[in-house]
């Protein structure tokens, strides 16, 4: 018989796939644009993928905490606490770091006339993507901790 806890674990895994999977390609999607029209379209696709990241990430946090409350010994496991702290830090990076750096990119996409991508975009996106890669690295560490449970 499947227990409620096992159902939460399955939901947790599917949430990770739904939330983190698309998150790893958000940068790649927009790097394919060669003209402003393509770039704007790439950012529209990126926005739609980001919805999956937000929903999956929220469910991931909720199901992870539910597992902790159902099995309080998890809060004494180093891998669980470290994963939770890293996940909360990654969540904070969104509004504190990524959002302020994406606003100038979005403004440039909205205001630029013509099809040639301006040099300013490459400068701004390079900074944004650097932080997105940092966030992806944090998620890779979290995934490794969840799988290996090293401590």
SEDO-565474 format. One record per atom (N, C-alpha, C): chain; residue number from 1; y negated, z negated, x; atom name. Coordinates in nm, 2 decimals. Layout:
residues N
SITE, A, NUM, Y, Z, X, CA
...
This chain:
residues 151
SITE, A, 1, 0.12, 0.00, 0.08, N
SITE, A, 1, 0.00, 0.00, 0.00, CA
SITE, A, 1, -0.13, 0.00, 0.09, C
SITE, A, 2, -0.22, 0.08, 0.05, N
SITE, A, 2, -0.34, 0.09, 0.13, CA
SITE, A, 2, -0.44, -0.02, 0.09, C
SITE, A, 3, -0.48, -0.10, 0.19, N
SITE, A, 3, -0.57, -0.21, 0.17, CA
SITE, A, 3, -0.71, -0.16, 0.16, C
SITE, A, 4, -0.80, -0.24, 0.10, N
SITE, A, 4, -0.94, -0.21, 0.09, CA
SITE, A, 4, -1.00, -0.20, 0.23, C
SITE, A, 5, -0.96, -0.28, 0.33, N
SITE, A, 5, -1.00, -0.27, 0.46, CA
SITE, A, 5, -0.97, -0.13, 0.52, C
SITE, A, 6, -0.85, -0.08, 0.50, N
SITE, A, 6, -0.81, 0.05, 0.55, CA
SITE, A, 6, -0.90, 0.16, 0.49, C
SITE, A, 7, -0.93, 0.14, 0.37, N
SITE, A, 7, -1.02, 0.24, 0.30, CA
SITE, A, 7, -1.15, 0.24, 0.37, C
SITE, A, 8, -1.21, 0.13, 0.40, N
SITE, A, 8, -1.34, 0.11, 0.47, CA
SITE, A, 8, -1.33, 0.18, 0.61, C
SITE, A, 9, -1.22, 0.16, 0.68, N
SITE, A, 9, -1.20, 0.22, 0.81, CA
SITE, A, 9, -1.20, 0.37, 0.80, C
SITE, A, 10, -1.13, 0.42, 0.70, N
SITE, A, 10, -1.13, 0.57, 0.68, CA
SITE, A, 10, -1.27, 0.62, 0.65, C
SITE, A, 11, -1.34, 0.55, 0.56, N
SITE, A, 11, -1.48, 0.59, 0.53, CA
SITE, A, 11, -1.57, 0.58, 0.65, C
SITE, A, 12, -1.54, 0.48, 0.74, N
SITE, A, 12, -1.62, 0.47, 0.86, CA
SITE, A, 12, -1.59, 0.59, 0.95, C
SITE, A, 13, -1.47, 0.63, 0.96, N
SITE, A, 13, -1.44, 0.74, 1.05, CA
SITE, A, 13, -1.50, 0.87, 1.00, C
SITE, A, 14, -1.49, 0.90, 0.86, N
SITE, A, 14, -1.55, 1.01, 0.80, CA
SITE, A, 14, -1.70, 1.01, 0.81, C
SITE, A, 15, -1.76, 0.89, 0.80, N
SITE, A, 15, -1.90, 0.88, 0.82, CA
SITE, A, 15, -1.95, 0.91, 0.96, C
SITE, A, 16, -1.87, 0.87, 1.06, N
SITE, A, 16, -1.90, 0.91, 1.20, CA
SITE, A, 16, -1.89, 1.06, 1.22, C
SITE, A, 17, -1.79, 1.12, 1.16, N
SITE, A, 17, -1.78, 1.27, 1.17, CA
SITE, A, 17, -1.90, 1.34, 1.11, C
SITE, A, 18, -1.93, 1.29, 0.98, N
SITE, A, 18, -2.04, 1.35, 0.91, CA
SITE, A, 18, -2.18, 1.32, 0.97, C
SITE, A, 19, -2.20, 1.20, 1.03, N
SITE, A, 19, -2.33, 1.17, 1.08, CA
SITE, A, 19, -2.35, 1.21, 1.22, C
SITE, A, 20, -2.25, 1.18, 1.31, N
SITE, A, 20, -2.27, 1.21, 1.45, CA
SITE, A, 20, -2.24, 1.36, 1.48, C
SITE, A, 21, -2.14, 1.42, 1.42, N
SITE, A, 21, -2.11, 1.56, 1.45, CA
SITE, A, 21, -2.23, 1.65, 1.45, C
SITE, A, 22, -2.30, 1.66, 1.34, N
SITE, A, 22, -2.42, 1.75, 1.33, CA
SITE, A, 22, -2.53, 1.70, 1.43, C
SITE, A, 23, -2.54, 1.57, 1.45, N
SITE, A, 23, -2.64, 1.52, 1.54, CA
SITE, A, 23, -2.63, 1.57, 1.68, C
SITE, A, 24, -2.51, 1.60, 1.72, N
SITE, A, 24, -2.49, 1.65, 1.86, CA
SITE, A, 24, -2.54, 1.80, 1.88, C
SITE, A, 25, -2.55, 1.87, 1.77, N
SITE, A, 25, -2.59, 2.01, 1.78, CA
SITE, A, 25, -2.74, 2.04, 1.73, C
SITE, A, 26, -2.81, 1.93, 1.70, N
SITE, A, 26, -2.95, 1.95, 1.65, CA
SITE, A, 26, -3.04, 2.02, 1.75, C
SITE, A, 27, -3.02, 1.99, 1.87, N
SITE, A, 27, -3.10, 2.05, 1.98, CA
SITE, A, 27, -3.05, 2.19, 2.00, C
SITE, A, 28, -2.92, 2.21, 2.00, N
SITE, A, 28, -2.87, 2.35, 2.03, CA
SITE, A, 28, -2.92, 2.45, 1.92, C
SITE, A, 29, -2.92, 2.41, 1.80, N
SITE, A, 29, -2.96, 2.49, 1.69, CA
SITE, A, 29, -3.10, 2.56, 1.71, C
SITE, A, 30, -3.19, 2.48, 1.76, N
SITE, A, 30, -3.33, 2.53, 1.77, CA
SITE, A, 30, -3.35, 2.60, 1.90, C
SITE, A, 31, -3.26, 2.59, 2.00, N
SITE, A, 31, -3.27, 2.66, 2.12, CA
SITE, A, 31, -3.24, 2.81, 2.11, C
SITE, A, 32, -3.18, 2.84, 2.00, N
SITE, A, 32, -3.14, 2.98, 1.98, CA
SITE, A, 32, -3.26, 3.07, 1.93, C
SITE, A, 33, -3.37, 3.01, 1.88, N
SITE, A, 33, -3.48, 3.09, 1.83, CA
SITE, A, 33, -3.55, 3.17, 1.95, C
SITE, A, 34, -3.57, 3.30, 1.93, N
SITE, A, 34, -3.64, 3.38, 2.03, CA
SITE, A, 34, -3.78, 3.43, 1.99, C
SITE, A, 35, -3.80, 3.42, 1.86, N
SITE, A, 35, -3.93, 3.45, 1.80, CA
SITE, A, 35, -3.98, 3.33, 1.71, C
SITE, A, 36, -4.10, 3.33, 1.67, N
SITE, A, 36, -4.15, 3.22, 1.59, CA
SITE, A, 36, -4.08, 3.22, 1.46, C
SITE, A, 37, -4.05, 3.33, 1.40, N
SITE, A, 37, -3.98, 3.34, 1.27, CA
SITE, A, 37, -3.84, 3.28, 1.29, C
SITE, A, 38, -3.77, 3.31, 1.40, N
SITE, A, 38, -3.63, 3.26, 1.42, CA
SITE, A, 38, -3.64, 3.11, 1.45, C
SITE, A, 39, -3.75, 3.07, 1.52, N
SITE, A, 39, -3.76, 2.93, 1.55, CA
SITE, A, 39, -3.79, 2.85, 1.43, C
SITE, A, 40, -3.87, 2.90, 1.34, N
SITE, A, 40, -3.90, 2.83, 1.21, CA
SITE, A, 40, -3.77, 2.82, 1.13, C
SITE, A, 41, -3.70, 2.92, 1.13, N
SITE, A, 41, -3.57, 2.92, 1.05, CA
SITE, A, 41, -3.47, 2.82, 1.12, C
SITE, A, 42, -3.47, 2.82, 1.25, N
SITE, A, 42, -3.38, 2.72, 1.32, CA
SITE, A, 42, -3.42, 2.58, 1.28, C
SITE, A, 43, -3.55, 2.55, 1.28, N
SITE, A, 43, -3.59, 2.42, 1.24, CA
SITE, A, 43, -3.56, 2.38, 1.10, C
SITE, A, 44, -3.56, 2.48, 1.01, N
SITE, A, 44, -3.53, 2.46, 0.87, CA
SITE, A, 44, -3.38, 2.42, 0.86, C
SITE, A, 45, -3.29, 2.49, 0.94, N
SITE, A, 45, -3.15, 2.46, 0.94, CA
SITE, A, 45, -3.13, 2.32, 1.00, C
SITE, A, 46, -3.21, 2.29, 1.11, N
SITE, A, 46, -3.20, 2.16, 1.17, CA
SITE, A, 46, -3.23, 2.05, 1.07, C
SITE, A, 47, -3.33, 2.07, 0.99, N
SITE, A, 47, -3.37, 1.97, 0.89, CA
SITE, A, 47, -3.26, 1.95, 0.79, C
SITE, A, 48, -3.19, 2.05, 0.75, N
SITE, A, 48, -3.08, 2.04, 0.66, CA
SITE, A, 48, -2.96, 1.96, 0.72, C
SITE, A, 49, -2.94, 1.99, 0.85, N
SITE, A, 49, -2.83, 1.92, 0.92, CA
SITE, A, 49, -2.87, 1.77, 0.94, C
SITE, A, 50, -3.00, 1.75, 0.96, N
SITE, A, 50, -3.04, 1.61, 0.98, CA
SITE, A, 50, -3.02, 1.52, 0.86, C
SITE, A, 51, -3.01, 1.58, 0.74, N
SITE, A, 51, -2.98, 1.50, 0.62, CA
SITE, A, 51, -2.84, 1.45, 0.63, C
SITE, A, 52, -2.74, 1.53, 0.68, N
SITE, A, 52, -2.61, 1.48, 0.70, CA
SITE, A, 52, -2.61, 1.37, 0.80, C
SITE, A, 53, -2.69, 1.38, 0.91, N
SITE, A, 53, -2.70, 1.28, 1.01, CA
SITE, A, 53, -2.75, 1.15, 0.95, C
SITE, A, 54, -2.85, 1.15, 0.87, N
SITE, A, 54, -2.90, 1.03, 0.81, CA
SITE, A, 54, -2.80, 0.97, 0.71, C
SITE, A, 55, -2.74, 1.05, 0.62, N
SITE, A, 55, -2.65, 0.99, 0.52, CA
SITE, A, 55, -2.52, 0.94, 0.60, C
SITE, A, 56, -2.47, 1.01, 0.69, N
SITE, A, 56, -2.35, 0.97, 0.76, CA
SITE, A, 56, -2.38, 0.85, 0.85, C
SITE, A, 57, -2.50, 0.84, 0.91, N
SITE, A, 57, -2.54, 0.73, 0.99, CA
SITE, A, 57, -2.56, 0.60, 0.91, C
SITE, A, 58, -2.61, 0.62, 0.79, N
SITE, A, 58, -2.63, 0.50, 0.70, CA
SITE, A, 58, -2.49, 0.45, 0.66, C
SITE, A, 59, -2.41, 0.54, 0.62, N
SITE, A, 59, -2.27, 0.50, 0.58, CA
SITE, A, 59, -2.19, 0.44, 0.69, C
SITE, A, 60, -2.22, 0.49, 0.81, N
SITE, A, 60, -2.15, 0.44, 0.93, CA
SITE, A, 60, -2.19, 0.29, 0.96, C
SITE, A, 61, -2.32, 0.26, 0.95, N
SITE, A, 61, -2.37, 0.13, 0.97, CA
SITE, A, 61, -2.31, 0.03, 0.86, C
SITE, A, 62, -2.32, 0.08, 0.73, N
SITE, A, 62, -2.27, 0.00, 0.62, CA
SITE, A, 62, -2.12, -0.03, 0.63, C
SITE, A, 63, -2.04, 0.07, 0.66, N
SITE, A, 63, -1.90, 0.05, 0.67, CA
SITE, A, 63, -1.86, -0.03, 0.79, C
SITE, A, 64, -1.94, -0.01, 0.90, N
SITE, A, 64, -1.91, -0.09, 1.02, CA
SITE, A, 64, -1.94, -0.24, 1.00, C
SITE, A, 65, -2.05, -0.27, 0.93, N
SITE, A, 65, -2.08, -0.41, 0.90, CA
SITE, A, 65, -1.99, -0.47, 0.80, C
SITE, A, 66, -1.94, -0.38, 0.70, N
SITE, A, 66, -1.84, -0.43, 0.61, CA
SITE, A, 66, -1.72, -0.47, 0.68, C
SITE, A, 67, -1.67, -0.39, 0.77, N
SITE, A, 67, -1.55, -0.43, 0.85, CA
SITE, A, 67, -1.57, -0.56, 0.92, C
SITE, A, 68, -1.69, -0.58, 0.98, N
SITE, A, 68, -1.72, -0.70, 1.05, CA
SITE, A, 68, -1.72, -0.82, 0.96, C
SITE, A, 69, -1.77, -0.81, 0.84, N
SITE, A, 69, -1.78, -0.92, 0.74, CA
SITE, A, 69, -1.64, -0.95, 0.69, C
SITE, A, 70, -1.56, -0.84, 0.67, N
SITE, A, 70, -1.42, -0.86, 0.63, CA
SITE, A, 70, -1.33, -0.92, 0.73, C
SITE, A, 71, -1.36, -0.89, 0.86, N
SITE, A, 71, -1.29, -0.93, 0.97, CA
SITE, A, 71, -1.38, -0.99, 1.07, C
SITE, A, 72, -1.43, -1.12, 1.05, N
SITE, A, 72, -1.54, -1.18, 1.13, CA
SITE, A, 72, -1.50, -1.19, 1.28, C
SITE, A, 73, -1.38, -1.18, 1.32, N
SITE, A, 73, -1.34, -1.18, 1.46, CA
SITE, A, 73, -1.40, -1.07, 1.54, C
SITE, A, 74, -1.44, -0.96, 1.46, N
SITE, A, 74, -1.50, -0.84, 1.53, CA
SITE, A, 74, -1.63, -0.88, 1.59, C
SITE, A, 75, -1.70, -0.98, 1.53, N
SITE, A, 75, -1.83, -1.02, 1.59, CA
SITE, A, 75, -1.82, -1.10, 1.72, C
SITE, A, 76, -1.70, -1.13, 1.76, N
SITE, A, 76, -1.67, -1.19, 1.89, CA
SITE, A, 76, -1.62, -1.10, 1.99, C
SITE, A, 77, -1.60, -0.97, 1.95, N
SITE, A, 77, -1.55, -0.87, 2.04, CA
SITE, A, 77, -1.67, -0.80, 2.10, C
SITE, A, 78, -1.66, -0.79, 2.24, N
SITE, A, 78, -1.77, -0.73, 2.31, CA
SITE, A, 78, -1.80, -0.59, 2.28, C
SITE, A, 79, -1.69, -0.51, 2.26, N
SITE, A, 79, -1.71, -0.37, 2.23, CA
SITE, A, 79, -1.78, -0.35, 2.09, C
SITE, A, 80, -1.75, -0.43, 1.99, N
SITE, A, 80, -1.81, -0.42, 1.86, CA
SITE, A, 80, -1.95, -0.46, 1.86, C
SITE, A, 81, -1.99, -0.57, 1.93, N
SITE, A, 81, -2.12, -0.62, 1.93, CA
SITE, A, 81, -2.21, -0.52, 2.01, C
SITE, A, 82, -2.15, -0.47, 2.13, N
SITE, A, 82, -2.23, -0.37, 2.21, CA
SITE, A, 82, -2.25, -0.25, 2.13, C
SITE, A, 83, -2.15, -0.20, 2.06, N
SITE, A, 83, -2.16, -0.08, 1.98, CA
SITE, A, 83, -2.27, -0.10, 1.87, C
SITE, A, 84, -2.27, -0.21, 1.81, N
SITE, A, 84, -2.37, -0.24, 1.70, CA
SITE, A, 84, -2.51, -0.24, 1.76, C
SITE, A, 85, -2.53, -0.31, 1.87, N
SITE, A, 85, -2.66, -0.32, 1.93, CA
SITE, A, 85, -2.71, -0.18, 1.97, C
SITE, A, 86, -2.62, -0.10, 2.04, N
SITE, A, 86, -2.65, 0.04, 2.08, CA
SITE, A, 86, -2.68, 0.13, 1.95, C
SITE, A, 87, -2.61, 0.11, 1.84, N
SITE, A, 87, -2.63, 0.19, 1.72, CA
SITE, A, 87, -2.77, 0.15, 1.67, C
SITE, A, 88, -2.80, 0.02, 1.66, N
SITE, A, 88, -2.93, -0.02, 1.61, CA
SITE, A, 88, -3.05, 0.04, 1.70, C
SITE, A, 89, -3.02, 0.03, 1.83, N
SITE, A, 89, -3.12, 0.09, 1.92, CA
SITE, A, 89, -3.14, 0.24, 1.90, C
SITE, A, 90, -3.03, 0.31, 1.88, N
SITE, A, 90, -3.03, 0.45, 1.85, CA
SITE, A, 90, -3.11, 0.48, 1.72, C
SITE, A, 91, -3.08, 0.40, 1.62, N
SITE, A, 91, -3.16, 0.41, 1.49, CA
SITE, A, 91, -3.31, 0.39, 1.51, C
SITE, A, 92, -3.34, 0.30, 1.60, N
SITE, A, 92, -3.48, 0.27, 1.62, CA
SITE, A, 92, -3.55, 0.39, 1.70, C
SITE, A, 93, -3.47, 0.46, 1.78, N
SITE, A, 93, -3.53, 0.57, 1.86, CA
SITE, A, 93, -3.59, 0.67, 1.76, C
SITE, A, 94, -3.52, 0.69, 1.65, N
SITE, A, 94, -3.57, 0.79, 1.55, CA
SITE, A, 94, -3.72, 0.78, 1.52, C
SITE, A, 95, -3.75, 0.67, 1.45, N
SITE, A, 95, -3.89, 0.66, 1.40, CA
SITE, A, 95, -3.99, 0.62, 1.52, C
SITE, A, 96, -3.94, 0.55, 1.62, N
SITE, A, 96, -4.03, 0.50, 1.73, CA
SITE, A, 96, -4.05, 0.60, 1.84, C
SITE, A, 97, -3.96, 0.69, 1.86, N
SITE, A, 97, -3.97, 0.78, 1.97, CA
SITE, A, 97, -3.96, 0.93, 1.93, C
SITE, A, 98, -3.86, 0.96, 1.85, N
SITE, A, 98, -3.84, 1.10, 1.81, CA
SITE, A, 98, -3.94, 1.15, 1.71, C
SITE, A, 99, -3.97, 1.08, 1.61, N
SITE, A, 99, -4.07, 1.12, 1.51, CA
SITE, A, 99, -4.21, 1.15, 1.57, C
SITE, A, 100, -4.27, 1.06, 1.65, N
SITE, A, 100, -4.40, 1.09, 1.71, CA
SITE, A, 100, -4.39, 1.22, 1.80, C
SITE, A, 101, -4.28, 1.25, 1.86, N
SITE, A, 101, -4.27, 1.36, 1.95, CA
SITE, A, 101, -4.23, 1.49, 1.88, C
SITE, A, 102, -4.18, 1.48, 1.75, N
SITE, A, 102, -4.15, 1.60, 1.68, CA
SITE, A, 102, -4.27, 1.64, 1.59, C
SITE, A, 103, -4.36, 1.55, 1.56, N
SITE, A, 103, -4.48, 1.59, 1.48, CA
SITE, A, 103, -4.56, 1.70, 1.54, C
SITE, A, 104, -4.60, 1.69, 1.68, N
SITE, A, 104, -4.67, 1.81, 1.73, CA
SITE, A, 104, -4.59, 1.94, 1.73, C
SITE, A, 105, -4.46, 1.93, 1.75, N
SITE, A, 105, -4.38, 2.05, 1.74, CA
SITE, A, 105, -4.39, 2.11, 1.60, C
SITE, A, 106, -4.37, 2.03, 1.50, N
SITE, A, 106, -4.38, 2.08, 1.36, CA
SITE, A, 106, -4.52, 2.13, 1.33, C
SITE, A, 107, -4.62, 2.07, 1.38, N
SITE, A, 107, -4.76, 2.12, 1.36, CA
SITE, A, 107, -4.78, 2.25, 1.42, C
SITE, A, 108, -4.73, 2.27, 1.54, N
SITE, A, 108, -4.74, 2.40, 1.61, CA
SITE, A, 108, -4.66, 2.51, 1.54, C
SITE, A, 109, -4.54, 2.47, 1.49, N
SITE, A, 109, -4.47, 2.57, 1.41, CA
SITE, A, 109, -4.54, 2.61, 1.28, C
SITE, A, 110, -4.61, 2.52, 1.22, N
SITE, A, 110, -4.68, 2.55, 1.10, CA
SITE, A, 110, -4.81, 2.63, 1.12, C
SITE, A, 111, -4.88, 2.60, 1.24, N
SITE, A, 111, -5.01, 2.66, 1.26, CA
SITE, A, 111, -5.01, 2.79, 1.34, C
SITE, A, 112, -4.91, 2.81, 1.42, N
SITE, A, 112, -4.91, 2.92, 1.52, CA
SITE, A, 112, -4.90, 3.06, 1.45, C
SITE, A, 113, -4.98, 3.15, 1.48, N
SITE, A, 113, -4.98, 3.29, 1.43, CA
SITE, A, 113, -4.91, 3.38, 1.53, C
SITE, A, 114, -4.84, 3.47, 1.48, N
SITE, A, 114, -4.78, 3.57, 1.57, CA
SITE, A, 114, -4.63, 3.53, 1.59, C
SITE, A, 115, -4.56, 3.62, 1.66, N
SITE, A, 115, -4.42, 3.61, 1.68, CA
SITE, A, 115, -4.38, 3.55, 1.81, C
SITE, A, 116, -4.47, 3.56, 1.91, N
SITE, A, 116, -4.44, 3.50, 2.04, CA
SITE, A, 116, -4.44, 3.35, 2.04, C
SITE, A, 117, -4.34, 3.29, 2.10, N
SITE, A, 117, -4.34, 3.14, 2.11, CA
SITE, A, 117, -4.43, 3.10, 2.22, C
SITE, A, 118, -4.53, 3.01, 2.18, N
SITE, A, 118, -4.63, 2.97, 2.28, CA
SITE, A, 118, -4.57, 2.88, 2.39, C
SITE, A, 119, -4.62, 2.88, 2.51, N
SITE, A, 119, -4.58, 2.79, 2.61, CA
SITE, A, 119, -4.58, 2.64, 2.58, C
SITE, A, 120, -4.68, 2.61, 2.49, N
SITE, A, 120, -4.70, 2.47, 2.45, CA
SITE, A, 120, -4.57, 2.42, 2.38, C
SITE, A, 121, -4.51, 2.51, 2.30, N
SITE, A, 121, -4.39, 2.47, 2.23, CA
SITE, A, 121, -4.28, 2.43, 2.33, C
SITE, A, 122, -4.26, 2.50, 2.44, N
SITE, A, 122, -4.16, 2.47, 2.54, CA
SITE, A, 122, -4.19, 2.34, 2.60, C
SITE, A, 123, -4.32, 2.31, 2.63, N
SITE, A, 123, -4.35, 2.18, 2.69, CA
SITE, A, 123, -4.32, 2.07, 2.59, C
SITE, A, 124, -4.36, 2.08, 2.47, N
SITE, A, 124, -4.34, 1.98, 2.37, CA
SITE, A, 124, -4.19, 1.96, 2.34, C
SITE, A, 125, -4.12, 2.07, 2.32, N
SITE, A, 125, -3.98, 2.06, 2.29, CA
SITE, A, 125, -3.90, 2.00, 2.40, C
SITE, A, 126, -3.94, 2.03, 2.52, N
SITE, A, 126, -3.86, 1.97, 2.64, CA
SITE, A, 126, -3.87, 1.82, 2.64, C
SITE, A, 127, -3.98, 1.76, 2.60, N
SITE, A, 127, -3.99, 1.62, 2.59, CA
SITE, A, 127, -3.91, 1.56, 2.48, C
SITE, A, 128, -3.92, 1.63, 2.36, N
SITE, A, 128, -3.84, 1.59, 2.25, CA
SITE, A, 128, -3.69, 1.59, 2.27, C
SITE, A, 129, -3.65, 1.70, 2.33, N
SITE, A, 129, -3.51, 1.72, 2.36, CA
SITE, A, 129, -3.45, 1.62, 2.46, C
SITE, A, 130, -3.54, 1.58, 2.55, N
SITE, A, 130, -3.49, 1.48, 2.65, CA
SITE, A, 130, -3.45, 1.35, 2.58, C
SITE, A, 131, -3.53, 1.31, 2.49, N
SITE, A, 131, -3.50, 1.19, 2.41, CA
SITE, A, 131, -3.38, 1.21, 2.32, C
SITE, A, 132, -3.37, 1.33, 2.26, N
SITE, A, 132, -3.25, 1.35, 2.18, CA
SITE, A, 132, -3.12, 1.35, 2.26, C
SITE, A, 133, -3.13, 1.40, 2.38, N
SITE, A, 133, -3.01, 1.39, 2.47, CA
SITE, A, 133, -2.98, 1.25, 2.51, C
SITE, A, 134, -3.08, 1.17, 2.53, N
SITE, A, 134, -3.06, 1.02, 2.55, CA
SITE, A, 134, -2.99, 0.96, 2.43, C
SITE, A, 135, -3.03, 0.99, 2.31, N
SITE, A, 135, -2.97, 0.94, 2.19, CA
SITE, A, 135, -2.83, 0.98, 2.18, C
SITE, A, 136, -2.80, 1.11, 2.21, N
SITE, A, 136, -2.66, 1.16, 2.21, CA
SITE, A, 136, -2.58, 1.09, 2.31, C
SITE, A, 137, -2.63, 1.06, 2.43, N
SITE, A, 137, -2.56, 0.98, 2.53, CA
SITE, A, 137, -2.52, 0.84, 2.48, C
SITE, A, 138, -2.61, 0.78, 2.41, N
SITE, A, 138, -2.58, 0.65, 2.35, CA
SITE, A, 138, -2.47, 0.66, 2.25, C
SITE, A, 139, -2.47, 0.77, 2.17, N
SITE, A, 139, -2.37, 0.78, 2.07, CA
SITE, A, 139, -2.23, 0.81, 2.13, C
SITE, A, 140, -2.23, 0.88, 2.24, N
SITE, A, 140, -2.11, 0.90, 2.32, CA
SITE, A, 140, -2.05, 0.77, 2.37, C
SITE, A, 141, -2.14, 0.69, 2.42, N
SITE, A, 141, -2.09, 0.55, 2.47, CA
SITE, A, 141, -2.04, 0.47, 2.35, C
SITE, A, 142, -2.10, 0.48, 2.23, N
SITE, A, 142, -2.05, 0.41, 2.12, CA
SITE, A, 142, -1.92, 0.46, 2.08, C
SITE, A, 143, -1.90, 0.59, 2.07, N
SITE, A, 143, -1.77, 0.65, 2.04, CA
SITE, A, 143, -1.66, 0.60, 2.13, C
SITE, A, 144, -1.69, 0.60, 2.26, N
SITE, A, 144, -1.60, 0.56, 2.36, CA
SITE, A, 144, -1.56, 0.41, 2.34, C
SITE, A, 145, -1.66, 0.33, 2.31, N
SITE, A, 145, -1.63, 0.19, 2.29, CA
SITE, A, 145, -1.54, 0.17, 2.16, C
SITE, A, 146, -1.57, 0.25, 2.06, N
SITE, A, 146, -1.49, 0.24, 1.94, CA
SITE, A, 146, -1.34, 0.28, 1.96, C
SITE, A, 147, -1.32, 0.38, 2.05, N
SITE, A, 147, -1.19, 0.43, 2.07, CA
SITE, A, 147, -1.11, 0.34, 2.17, C
SITE, A, 148, -1.18, 0.30, 2.28, N
SITE, A, 148, -1.11, 0.23, 2.39, CA
SITE, A, 148, -1.11, 0.08, 2.37, C
SITE, A, 149, -1.21, 0.02, 2.30, N
SITE, A, 149, -1.22, -0.12, 2.28, CA
SITE, A, 149, -1.19, -0.19, 2.41, C
SITE, A, 150, -1.28, -0.17, 2.52, N
SITE, A, 150, -1.25, -0.21, 2.65, CA
SITE, A, 150, -1.26, -0.36, 2.67, C
SITE, A, 151, -1.35, -0.43, 2.59, N
SITE, A, 151, -1.37, -0.57, 2.61, CA
SITE, A, 151, -1.40, -0.64, 2.48, C
